[in-house]
């Protein structure tokens, strides 16, 4: 019985660590923006996020048009910078620092 409890505890720990690493974060979005988009767009992360309010970024998320919106703001961006795995991080970052948030990113 003790062995089963240890296995169950280990499985729970592994699943919880895996679940938290899959969550998008504003910090990762900032790093990706700095690495992939800042030079191409020619604007800072604050200027990019400030293009919309937080509710507008939410609407973009719900519509699933984040890649299109980035291309509208930054026409020179390549598809390599808009990989599916990056988009959620960009969106969380842009929402966090939207024009009505009062927050200022470091990128």
Secondary structure, 3 states (H helix, E strand, C coil): CHHHHHHHHHHHHHHHHHHHHCCCCHHHHHHHHHHHHHHHHCCCHHHHHCCCCHHHHHHHHHHCCHHHHHHHHCCCCCHHHHCHHHHHHHHHHHHHCCCCCCCCCCC
